[in-house]
Amino acid sequence: MAVTSPTTKKPAESPRQLSRKQVDALLRELRDPSLAREFLIDAGLIDADGQLSPPYRSQDAQSA
């Protein structure tokens, strides 16, 4: 029987959680305003006019 050393495992990351390295790479890429705008539109946070999408608007902004 072979003796093996215990392996050290990293804590399991959620498949939806980004690593620090991934976040840093995204932030570098989004320094370009046109790419940042495209990202926000694709994510559904803003519309083509640059306005917040309805779920992200405050009640005060909707009544103005």
N, C-alpha and C positions, 0 to 999 in steps of 0.2 A: 504494500500500500504506500503510495507516494504521499509525502507530507507537503501540503500547500500552505502558503501564507495567506492570511485573510486579505481580501481585496478591500480597498477603500472606495466606497461609492460616493459620488456626488449626490447631494439632495435632488430628488426628482423635481424637474422643472415642469410646470404646466405647459402643455403644448401651445397655449395662447400667450404665454409670458415670454417677452423678449429678453435676451441676455444684455448685459451692459454693453458688450461689443456691438450688438445689433442696433441698440439705441444710439450709440455714438455715431455709427455709420449713417443712420437715418438722419440725424441732426446735421451732419456734415453735408449730406446731399440736399437737405431742405434749406440750406442757406441761400440757394438760388430762389428768388421770389417767384418766378414762374413755376418752378417745380413744387414749391410750397403751396402755391394756390391750387395747382392741379391735384396735389395730395389731399387738400382740404375738401375740394369738390368731390373727388372720388370717394372720400370717407363719408360724404353726406353731411358735413358740418356747415358748409356754405353753398350757396347757389352760384350760378354763372355770373350774377351781378355782384358777388362778394358779400351778400347779405347772409346772416345766419339762417340756417334751415329752421322751419317752424318749431321742431322740438327743443331747439336751443335758444329760442328767443325768450326774453323775459316778458312777463305779463304787461309791464309798463311800456315796453317797446311795441307790443302788438296793439295797444289801445291808442298810441300816438299817431 
